[in-house]
Amino acid sequence: MLDPNLIDQLSQRLAASLPAGIQQLAEDSGRNLRSAIEHTLREMNLVSREEFDIQQAVLYRTRQKLVALEARVTALETRSGTVSDHNSDDRPHDT
């Protein structure tokens, strides 16, 4: 989840940018803006930078293991005399 202080700062800035006559309601509008921002961010299903970095590291290690396993399969196939067509890019191609 995002830093609650960041949400507070954003809601306060938005409330402060309201016209002078409406600034009397700054406290109420600030709470409402904070609530709206929190709701919007929850709906966006965001992850923290830390979670993103962890998943990126996991993906990197998994990719390294895949490359090693592909090389091992190729070596085993070469040794046994059976060679198949391995495509390291198994993603679908746009046509």
Biopython code that builds the backbone (N, CA, C, O; Angstrom):
import numpy as np
from Bio.PDB.StructureBuilder import StructureBuilder

atoms = [
    (1, "MET", "N", (0.850, -1.176, 0.000)),
    (1, "MET", "CA", (0.000, 0.000, 0.000)),
    (1, "MET", "C", (0.887, 1.227, 0.000)),
    (1, "MET", "O", (2.038, 1.173, 0.433)),
    (2, "LEU", "N", (0.355, 2.323, -0.482)),
    (2, "LEU", "CA", (1.117, 3.558, -0.529)),
    (2, "LEU", "C", (1.223, 4.194, 0.849)),
    (2, "LEU", "O", (0.433, 3.902, 1.747)),
    (3, "ASP", "N", (2.199, 5.058, 1.001)),
    (3, "ASP", "CA", (2.446, 5.759, 2.248)),
    (3, "ASP", "C", (1.248, 6.642, 2.589)),
    (3, "ASP", "O", (0.869, 7.493, 1.784)),
    (4, "PRO", "N", (0.642, 6.461, 3.766)),
    (4, "PRO", "CA", (-0.512, 7.286, 4.158)),
    (4, "PRO", "C", (-0.181, 8.778, 4.184)),
    (4, "PRO", "O", (-1.050, 9.606, 3.911)),
    (5, "ASN", "N", (1.071, 9.132, 4.510)),
    (5, "ASN", "CA", (1.460, 10.545, 4.517)),
    (5, "ASN", "C", (1.381, 11.147, 3.129)),
    (5, "ASN", "O", (1.021, 12.313, 2.972)),
    (6, "LEU", "N", (1.715, 10.360, 2.127)),
    (6, "LEU", "CA", (1.646, 10.837, 0.752)),
    (6, "LEU", "C", (0.194, 11.131, 0.374)),
    (6, "LEU", "O", (-0.094, 12.130, -0.284)),
    (7, "ILE", "N", (-0.707, 10.258, 0.792)),
    (7, "ILE", "CA", (-2.128, 10.462, 0.509)),
    (7, "ILE", "C", (-2.618, 11.713, 1.236)),
    (7, "ILE", "O", (-3.371, 12.504, 0.667)),
    (8, "ASP", "N", (-2.196, 11.900, 2.498)),
    (8, "ASP", "CA", (-2.582, 13.105, 3.245)),
    (8, "ASP", "C", (-2.098, 14.362, 2.544)),
    (8, "ASP", "O", (-2.851, 15.324, 2.396)),
    (9, "GLN", "N", (-0.843, 14.358, 2.112)),
    (9, "GLN", "CA", (-0.283, 15.524, 1.434)),
    (9, "GLN", "C", (-1.038, 15.828, 0.149)),
    (9, "GLN", "O", (-1.340, 16.985, -0.141)),
    (10, "LEU", "N", (-1.339, 14.793, -0.615)),
    (10, "LEU", "CA", (-2.052, 14.992, -1.868)),
    (10, "LEU", "C", (-3.451, 15.547, -1.621)),
    (10, "LEU", "O", (-3.886, 16.471, -2.309)),
    (11, "SER", "N", (-4.154, 14.989, -0.643)),
    (11, "SER", "CA", (-5.504, 15.480, -0.355)),
    (11, "SER", "C", (-5.469, 16.914, 0.168)),
    (11, "SER", "O", (-6.357, 17.706, -0.147)),
    (12, "GLN", "N", (-4.455, 17.259, 0.962)),
    (12, "GLN", "CA", (-4.323, 18.630, 1.465)),
    (12, "GLN", "C", (-4.035, 19.604, 0.328)),
    (12, "GLN", "O", (-4.581, 20.707, 0.305)),
    (13, "ARG", "N", (-3.191, 19.211, -0.604)),
    (13, "ARG", "CA", (-2.904, 20.077, -1.754)),
    (13, "ARG", "C", (-4.145, 20.310, -2.598)),
    (13, "ARG", "O", (-4.416, 21.428, -3.038)),
    (14, "LEU", "N", (-4.893, 19.234, -2.815)),
    (14, "LEU", "CA", (-6.114, 19.380, -3.592)),
    (14, "LEU", "C", (-7.121, 20.269, -2.875)),
    (14, "LEU", "O", (-7.765, 21.108, -3.505)),
    (15, "ALA", "N", (-7.261, 20.095, -1.573)),
    (15, "ALA", "CA", (-8.179, 20.922, -0.788)),
    (15, "ALA", "C", (-7.739, 22.381, -0.810)),
    (15, "ALA", "O", (-8.584, 23.272, -0.896)),
    (16, "ALA", "N", (-6.438, 22.645, -0.735)),
    (16, "ALA", "CA", (-5.917, 24.007, -0.744)),
    (16, "ALA", "C", (-6.116, 24.692, -2.081)),
    (16, "ALA", "O", (-6.159, 25.920, -2.151)),
    (17, "SER", "N", (-6.236, 23.912, -3.140)),
    (17, "SER", "CA", (-6.397, 24.512, -4.467)),
    (17, "SER", "C", (-7.846, 24.910, -4.762)),
    (17, "SER", "O", (-8.137, 25.472, -5.818)),
    (18, "LEU", "N", (-8.742, 24.617, -3.833)),
    (18, "LEU", "CA", (-10.142, 24.986, -4.019)),
    (18, "LEU", "C", (-10.298, 26.500, -3.886)),
    (18, "LEU", "O", (-9.490, 27.138, -3.211)),
    (19, "PRO", "N", (-11.319, 27.091, -4.515)),
    (19, "PRO", "CA", (-11.546, 28.542, -4.391)),
    (19, "PRO", "C", (-11.702, 28.964, -2.930)),
    (19, "PRO", "O", (-12.082, 28.159, -2.080)),
    (20, "ALA", "N", (-11.398, 30.256, -2.644)),
    (20, "ALA", "CA", (-11.363, 30.781, -1.273)),
    (20, "ALA", "C", (-12.666, 30.531, -0.523)),
    (20, "ALA", "O", (-12.624, 30.167, 0.652)),
    (21, "GLY", "N", (-13.799, 30.709, -1.148)),
    (21, "GLY", "CA", (-15.084, 30.519, -0.488)),
    (21, "GLY", "C", (-15.303, 29.091, -0.046)),
    (21, "GLY", "O", (-15.990, 28.848, 0.946)),
    (22, "ILE", "N", (-14.744, 28.167, -0.748)),
    (22, "ILE", "CA", (-14.919, 26.748, -0.435)),
    (22, "ILE", "C", (-13.884, 26.282, 0.579)),
    (22, "ILE", "O", (-14.060, 25.235, 1.201)),
    (23, "GLN", "N", (-12.797, 27.051, 0.757)),
    (23, "GLN", "CA", (-11.744, 26.629, 1.686)),
    (23, "GLN", "C", (-12.235, 26.528, 3.120)),
    (23, "GLN", "O", (-11.582, 25.885, 3.942)),
    (24, "GLN", "N", (-13.368, 27.143, 3.448)),
    (24, "GLN", "CA", (-13.936, 27.009, 4.783)),
    (24, "GLN", "C", (-14.267, 25.542, 5.053)),
    (24, "GLN", "O", (-14.243, 25.087, 6.196)),
    (25, "LEU", "N", (-14.567, 24.835, 4.016)),
    (25, "LEU", "CA", (-14.908, 23.419, 4.140)),
    (25, "LEU", "C", (-13.686, 22.527, 3.939)),
    (25, "LEU", "O", (-13.818, 21.344, 3.625)),
    (26, "ALA", "N", (-12.512, 23.094, 4.121)),
    (26, "ALA", "CA", (-11.279, 22.363, 3.824)),
    (26, "ALA", "C", (-11.163, 21.068, 4.627)),
    (26, "ALA", "O", (-10.717, 20.052, 4.095)),
    (27, "GLU", "N", (-11.548, 21.094, 5.867)),
    (27, "GLU", "CA", (-11.421, 19.887, 6.680)),
    (27, "GLU", "C", (-12.297, 18.766, 6.128)),
    (27, "GLU", "O", (-11.833, 17.640, 5.947)),
    (28, "ASP", "N", (-13.571, 19.078, 5.859)),
    (28, "ASP", "CA", (-14.471, 18.076, 5.301)),
    (28, "ASP", "C", (-14.026, 17.643, 3.913)),
    (28, "ASP", "O", (-13.999, 16.453, 3.597)),
    (29, "SER", "N", (-13.678, 18.624, 3.092)),
    (29, "SER", "CA", (-13.269, 18.269, 1.731)),
    (29, "SER", "C", (-11.973, 17.471, 1.748)),
    (29, "SER", "O", (-11.774, 16.588, 0.913)),
    (30, "GLY", "N", (-11.083, 17.780, 2.703)),
    (30, "GLY", "CA", (-9.830, 17.026, 2.825)),
    (30, "GLY", "C", (-10.091, 15.575, 3.152)),
    (30, "GLY", "O", (-9.478, 14.679, 2.572)),
    (31, "ARG", "N", (-11.016, 15.336, 4.098)),
    (31, "ARG", "CA", (-11.364, 13.956, 4.440)),
    (31, "ARG", "C", (-12.000, 13.246, 3.245)),
    (31, "ARG", "O", (-11.696, 12.088, 2.957)),
    (32, "ASN", "N", (-12.885, 13.963, 2.561)),
    (32, "ASN", "CA", (-13.548, 13.361, 1.401)),
    (32, "ASN", "C", (-12.556, 13.077, 0.272)),
    (32, "ASN", "O", (-12.622, 12.037, -0.383)),
    (33, "LEU", "N", (-11.644, 14.016, 0.059)),
    (33, "LEU", "CA", (-10.636, 13.799, -0.981)),
    (33, "LEU", "C", (-9.727, 12.633, -0.614)),
    (33, "LEU", "O", (-9.380, 11.817, -1.468)),
    (34, "ARG", "N", (-9.345, 12.557, 0.655)),
    (34, "ARG", "CA", (-8.495, 11.439, 1.102)),
    (34, "ARG", "C", (-9.203, 10.112, 0.867)),
    (34, "ARG", "O", (-8.608, 9.157, 0.367)),
    (35, "SER", "N", (-10.459, 10.065, 1.227)),
    (35, "SER", "CA", (-11.239, 8.846, 1.035)),
    (35, "SER", "C", (-11.331, 8.481, -0.447)),
    (35, "SER", "O", (-11.185, 7.316, -0.816)),
    (36, "ALA", "N", (-11.572, 9.478, -1.285)),
    (36, "ALA", "CA", (-11.681, 9.229, -2.725)),
    (36, "ALA", "C", (-10.351, 8.751, -3.306)),
    (36, "ALA", "O", (-10.321, 7.856, -4.151)),
    (37, "ILE", "N", (-9.261, 9.348, -2.851)),
    (37, "ILE", "CA", (-7.930, 8.945, -3.337)),
    (37, "ILE", "C", (-7.623, 7.518, -2.903)),
    (37, "ILE", "O", (-7.145, 6.714, -3.704)),
    (38, "GLU", "N", (-7.895, 7.197, -1.631)),
    (38, "GLU", "CA", (-7.644, 5.838, -1.146)),
    (38, "GLU", "C", (-8.465, 4.819, -1.930)),
    (38, "GLU", "O", (-7.964, 3.760, -2.308)),
    (39, "HIS", "N", (-9.718, 5.150, -2.164)),
    (39, "HIS", "CA", (-10.590, 4.237, -2.919)),
    (39, "HIS", "C", (-10.052, 4.025, -4.333)),
    (39, "HIS", "O", (-9.990, 2.895, -4.819)),
    (40, "THR", "N", (-9.667, 5.110, -4.984)),
    (40, "THR", "CA", (-9.149, 5.011, -6.355)),
    (40, "THR", "C", (-7.871, 4.183, -6.401)),
    (40, "THR", "O", (-7.697, 3.354, -7.294)),
    (41, "LEU", "N", (-6.981, 4.405, -5.448)),
    (41, "LEU", "CA", (-5.722, 3.657, -5.429)),
    (41, "LEU", "C", (-5.959, 2.180, -5.138)),
    (41, "LEU", "O", (-5.283, 1.322, -5.707)),
    (42, "ARG", "N", (-6.919, 1.870, -4.251)),
    (42, "ARG", "CA", (-7.239, 0.462, -3.990)),
    (42, "ARG", "C", (-7.789, -0.201, -5.246)),
    (42, "ARG", "O", (-7.464, -1.353, -5.537)),
    (43, "GLU", "N", (-8.610, 0.512, -5.980)),
    (43, "GLU", "CA", (-9.186, -0.036, -7.202)),
    (43, "GLU", "C", (-8.116, -0.280, -8.270)),
    (43, "GLU", "O", (-8.274, -1.158, -9.118)),
    (44, "MET", "N", (-7.040, 0.485, -8.228)),
    (44, "MET", "CA", (-5.964, 0.346, -9.211)),
    (44, "MET", "C", (-5.107, -0.879, -8.929)),
    (44, "MET", "O", (-4.329, -1.295, -9.787)),
    (45, "ASN", "N", (-5.237, -1.468, -7.731)),
    (45, "ASN", "CA", (-4.511, -2.676, -7.377)),
    (45, "ASN", "C", (-2.998, -2.486, -7.536)),
    (45, "ASN", "O", (-2.328, -3.292, -8.182)),
    (46, "LEU", "N", (-2.475, -1.423, -6.948)),
    (46, "LEU", "CA", (-1.058, -1.095, -7.037)),
    (46, "LEU", "C", (-0.246, -1.911, -6.037)),
    (46, "LEU", "O", (-0.772, -2.391, -5.033)),
    (47, "VAL", "N", (1.036, -2.058, -6.328)),
    (47, "VAL", "CA", (1.960, -2.707, -5.407)),
    (47, "VAL", "C", (3.029, -1.698, -5.023)),
    (47, "VAL", "O", (3.285, -0.731, -5.741)),
    (48, "SER", "N", (3.640, -1.943, -3.882)),
    (48, "SER", "CA", (4.709, -1.046, -3.434)),
    (48, "SER", "C", (5.959, -1.280, -4.281)),
    (48, "SER", "O", (6.085, -2.300, -4.958)),
    (49, "ARG", "N", (6.857, -0.340, -4.231)),
    (49, "ARG", "CA", (8.124, -0.459, -4.953)),
    (49, "ARG", "C", (8.905, -1.667, -4.439)),
    (49, "ARG", "O", (9.543, -2.382, -5.212)),
    (50, "GLU", "N", (8.845, -1.885, -3.120)),
    (50, "GLU", "CA", (9.542, -3.022, -2.527)),
    (50, "GLU", "C", (8.998, -4.340, -3.079)),
    (50, "GLU", "O", (9.771, -5.229, -3.438)),
    (51, "GLU", "N", (7.669, -4.469, -3.148)),
    (51, "GLU", "CA", (7.070, -5.687, -3.694)),
    (51, "GLU", "C", (7.464, -5.867, -5.165)),
    (51, "GLU", "O", (7.759, -6.979, -5.604)),
    (52, "PHE", "N", (7.467, -4.777, -5.911)),
    (52, "PHE", "CA", (7.849, -4.835, -7.323)),
    (52, "PHE", "C", (9.286, -5.308, -7.470)),
    (52, "PHE", "O", (9.574, -6.178, -8.291)),
    (53, "ASP", "N", (10.195, -4.737, -6.674)),
    (53, "ASP", "CA", (11.608, -5.113, -6.756)),
    (53, "ASP", "C", (11.820, -6.579, -6.390)),
    (53, "ASP", "O", (12.633, -7.265, -7.009)),
    (54, "ILE", "N", (11.090, -7.057, -5.387)),
    (54, "ILE", "CA", (11.197, -8.468, -4.991)),
    (54, "ILE", "C", (10.753, -9.369, -6.139)),
    (54, "ILE", "O", (11.435, -10.339, -6.471)),
    (55, "GLN", "N", (9.613, -9.051, -6.743)),
    (55, "GLN", "CA", (9.110, -9.873, -7.840)),
    (55, "GLN", "C", (10.032, -9.807, -9.059)),
    (55, "GLN", "O", (10.190, -10.795, -9.776)),
    (56, "GLN", "N", (10.630, -8.654, -9.288)),
    (56, "GLN", "CA", (11.577, -8.519, -10.397)),
    (56, "GLN", "C", (12.795, -9.413, -10.164)),
    (56, "GLN", "O", (13.289, -10.040, -11.102)),
    (57, "ALA", "N", (13.284, -9.477, -8.922)),
    (57, "ALA", "CA", (14.426, -10.346, -8.595)),
    (57, "ALA", "C", (14.055, -11.815, -8.751)),
    (57, "ALA", "O", (14.848, -12.607, -9.260)),
    (58, "VAL", "N", (12.849, -12.180, -8.314)),
    (58, "VAL", "CA", (12.392, -13.565, -8.472)),
    (58, "VAL", "C", (12.319, -13.919, -9.956)),
    (58, "VAL", "O", (12.764, -14.991, -10.366)),
    (59, "LEU", "N", (11.766, -13.028, -10.748)),
    (59, "LEU", "CA", (11.673, -13.261, -12.187)),
    (59, "LEU", "C", (13.056, -13.407, -12.821)),
    (59, "LEU", "O", (13.250, -14.262, -13.685)),
    (60, "TYR", "N", (14.015, -12.585, -12.405)),
    (60, "TYR", "CA", (15.371, -12.674, -12.938)),
    (60, "TYR", "C", (15.995, -14.034, -12.611)),
    (60, "TYR", "O", (16.583, -14.680, -13.478)),
    (61, "ARG", "N", (15.859, -14.466, -11.336)),
    (61, "ARG", "CA", (16.425, -15.770, -10.949)),
    (61, "ARG", "C", (15.747, -16.913, -11.705)),
    (61, "ARG", "O", (16.404, -17.871, -12.113)),
    (62, "THR", "N", (14.443, -16.808, -11.887)),
    (62, "THR", "CA", (13.716, -17.837, -12.629)),
    (62, "THR", "C", (14.181, -17.879, -14.076)),
    (62, "THR", "O", (14.342, -18.956, -14.650)),
    (63, "ARG", "N", (14.397, -16.720, -14.658)),
    (63, "ARG", "CA", (14.878, -16.666, -16.051)),
    (63, "ARG", "C", (16.269, -17.283, -16.165)),
    (63, "ARG", "O", (16.557, -17.990, -17.132)),
    (64, "GLN", "N", (17.134, -17.021, -15.183)),
    (64, "GLN", "CA", (18.481, -17.595, -15.200)),
    (64, "GLN", "C", (18.410, -19.126, -15.106)),
    (64, "GLN", "O", (19.151, -19.825, -15.797)),
    (65, "LYS", "N", (17.522, -19.641, -14.255)),
    (65, "LYS", "CA", (17.365, -21.096, -14.131)),
    (65, "LYS", "C", (16.841, -21.692, -15.426)),
    (65, "LYS", "O", (17.269, -22.773, -15.831)),
    (66, "LEU", "N", (15.912, -20.993, -16.082)),
    (66, "LEU", "CA", (15.366, -21.470, -17.350)),
    (66, "LEU", "C", (16.458, -21.557, -18.413)),
    (66, "LEU", "O", (16.536, -22.543, -19.147)),
    (67, "VAL", "N", (17.282, -20.551, -18.495)),
    (67, "VAL", "CA", (18.381, -20.551, -19.474)),
    (67, "VAL", "C", (19.328, -21.723, -19.192)),
    (67, "VAL", "O", (19.765, -22.409, -20.116)),
    (68, "ALA", "N", (19.641, -21.948, -17.906)),
    (68, "ALA", "CA", (20.530, -23.058, -17.543)),
    (68, "ALA", "C", (19.895, -24.406, -17.897)),
    (68, "ALA", "O", (20.572, -25.300, -18.404)),
    (69, "LEU", "N", (18.588, -24.548, -17.627)),
    (69, "LEU", "CA", (17.908, -25.805, -17.950)),
    (69, "LEU", "C", (17.826, -26.030, -19.459)),
    (69, "LEU", "O", (17.966, -27.162, -19.922)),
    (70, "GLU", "N", (17.600, -24.969, -20.224)),
    (70, "GLU", "CA", (17.573, -25.116, -21.684)),
    (70, "GLU", "C", (18.928, -25.584, -22.201)),
    (70, "GLU", "O", (19.000, -26.440, -23.083)),
    (71, "ALA", "N", (20.006, -25.018, -21.647)),
    (71, "ALA", "CA", (21.350, -25.426, -22.059)),
    (71, "ALA", "C", (21.595, -26.890, -21.676)),
    (71, "ALA", "O", (22.203, -27.641, -22.438)),
    (72, "ARG", "N", (21.129, -27.280, -20.517)),
    (72, "ARG", "CA", (21.302, -28.664, -20.074)),
    (72, "ARG", "C", (20.531, -29.635, -20.966)),
    (72, "ARG", "O", (21.054, -30.691, -21.322)),
    (73, "VAL", "N", (19.291, -29.289, -21.332)),
    (73, "VAL", "CA", (18.489, -30.139, -22.219)),
    (73, "VAL", "C", (19.163, -30.253, -23.581)),
    (73, "VAL", "O", (19.230, -31.337, -24.161)),
    (74, "THR", "N", (19.656, -29.136, -24.080)),
    (74, "THR", "CA", (20.347, -29.166, -25.380)),
    (74, "THR", "C", (21.566, -30.071, -25.315)),
    (74, "THR", "O", (21.815, -30.845, -26.240)),
    (75, "ALA", "N", (22.328, -29.981, -24.232)),
    (75, "ALA", "CA", (23.517, -30.825, -24.091)),
    (75, "ALA", "C", (23.124, -32.293, -24.007)),
    (75, "ALA", "O", (23.774, -33.139, -24.622)),
    (76, "LEU", "N", (22.083, -32.608, -23.264)),
    (76, "LEU", "CA", (21.625, -33.990, -23.153)),
    (76, "LEU", "C", (21.121, -34.515, -24.497)),
    (76, "LEU", "O", (21.390, -35.661, -24.857)),
    (77, "GLU", "N", (20.398, -33.685, -25.233)),
    (77, "GLU", "CA", (19.900, -34.104, -26.550)),
    (77, "GLU", "C", (21.043, -34.337, -27.527)),
    (77, "GLU", "O", (21.007, -35.271, -28.329)),
    (78, "THR", "N", (22.052, -33.484, -27.454)),
    (78, "THR", "CA", (23.207, -33.627, -28.328)),
    (78, "THR", "C", (23.935, -34.928, -28.018)),
    (78, "THR", "O", (24.347, -35.650, -28.926)),
    (79, "ARG", "N", (24.089, -35.219, -26.741)),
    (79, "ARG", "CA", (24.743, -36.450, -26.330)),
    (79, "ARG", "C", (23.964, -37.690, -26.755)),
    (79, "ARG", "O", (24.554, -38.702, -27.133)),
    (80, "SER", "N", (22.628, -37.606, -26.691)),
    (80, "SER", "CA", (21.824, -38.783, -27.030)),
    (80, "SER", "C", (21.530, -38.869, -28.525)),
    (80, "SER", "O", (21.012, -39.882, -28.997)),
    (81, "GLY", "N", (21.853, -37.823, -29.266)),
    (81, "GLY", "CA", (21.647, -37.847, -30.708)),
    (81, "GLY", "C", (20.257, -37.403, -31.138)),
    (81, "GLY", "O", (19.941, -37.474, -32.326)),
    (82, "THR", "N", (19.429, -36.955, -30.232)),
    (82, "THR", "CA", (18.104, -36.436, -30.579)),
    (82, "THR", "C", (18.103, -34.938, -30.346)),
    (82, "THR", "O", (18.295, -34.456, -29.230)),
    (83, "VAL", "N", (17.885, -34.229, -31.421)),
    (83, "VAL", "CA", (17.875, -32.768, -31.336)),
    (83, "VAL", "C", (16.498, -32.286, -31.731)),
    (83, "VAL", "O", (15.993, -32.633, -32.799)),
    (84, "SER", "N", (15.898, -31.496, -30.883)),
    (84, "SER", "CA", (14.603, -30.894, -31.227)),
    (84, "SER", "C", (14.787, -29.398, -31.353)),
    (84, "SER", "O", (15.800, -28.843, -30.929)),
    (85, "ASP", "N", (13.802, -28.759, -31.936)),
    (85, "ASP", "CA", (13.858, -27.322, -32.176)),
    (85, "ASP", "C", (13.387, -26.603, -30.924)),
    (85, "ASP", "O", (12.186, -26.548, -30.659)),
    (86, "HIS", "N", (14.325, -26.042, -30.139)),
    (86, "HIS", "CA", (13.974, -25.278, -28.946)),
    (86, "HIS", "C", (13.939, -23.816, -29.311)),
    (86, "HIS", "O", (14.894, -23.275, -29.869)),
    (87, "ASN", "N", (12.820, -23.178, -28.989)),
    (87, "ASN", "CA", (12.680, -21.748, -29.214)),
    (87, "ASN", "C", (12.673, -21.074, -27.861)),
    (87, "ASN", "O", (11.733, -21.257, -27.087)),
    (88, "SER", "N", (13.722, -20.281, -27.549)),
    (88, "SER", "CA", (13.802, -19.646, -26.233)),
    (88, "SER", "C", (12.777, -18.547, -26.075)),
    (88, "SER", "O", (12.534, -18.094, -24.957)),
    (89, "ASP", "N", (12.170, -18.107, -27.157)),
    (89, "ASP", "CA", (11.144, -17.079, -27.083)),
    (89, "ASP", "C", (9.798, -17.733, -27.362)),
    (89, "ASP", "O", (9.348, -17.779, -28.507)),
    (90, "ASP", "N", (9.159, -18.240, -26.312)),
    (90, "ASP", "CA", (7.896, -18.970, -26.472)),
    (90, "ASP", "C", (6.676, -18.067, -26.456)),
    (90, "ASP", "O", (5.547, -18.556, -26.429)),
    (91, "ARG", "N", (6.886, -16.752, -26.471)),
    (91, "ARG", "CA", (5.736, -15.848, -26.478)),
    (91, "ARG", "C", (5.045, -15.890, -27.835)),
    (91, "ARG", "O", (5.708, -16.078, -28.855)),
    (92, "PRO", "N", (3.731, -15.721, -27.865)),
    (92, "PRO", "CA", (3.024, -15.688, -29.147)),
    (92, "PRO", "C", (3.482, -14.486, -29.972)),
    (92, "PRO", "O", (3.768, -13.419, -29.429)),
    (93, "HIS", "N", (3.543, -14.668, -31.238)),
    (93, "HIS", "CA", (3.973, -13.593, -32.133)),
    (93, "HIS", "C", (2.758, -12.965, -32.782)),
    (93, "HIS", "O", (1.836, -13.670, -33.192)),
    (94, "ASP", "N", (2.748, -11.634, -32.880)),
    (94, "ASP", "CA", (1.664, -10.929, -33.550)),
    (94, "ASP", "C", (1.830, -11.083, -35.056)),
    (94, "ASP", "O", (2.937, -10.967, -35.582)),
    (95, "THR", "N", (0.729, -11.342, -35.742)),
    (95, "THR", "CA", (0.790, -11.451, -37.192)),
    (95, "THR", "C", (-0.043, -10.406, -37.835)),
    (95, "THR", "O", (-0.114, -10.341, -39.062)),
]
sb = StructureBuilder()
sb.init_structure("model")
sb.init_model(0)
sb.init_chain("A")
sb.init_seg("    ")
for serial, (resi, resn, name, xyz) in enumerate(atoms, 1):
    if name == "N":
        sb.init_residue(resn, " ", resi, " ")
    sb.init_atom(name, np.array(xyz, "f"), 0.0, 1.0, " ", f" {name:<3s}", serial, name[0])
structure = sb.get_structure()
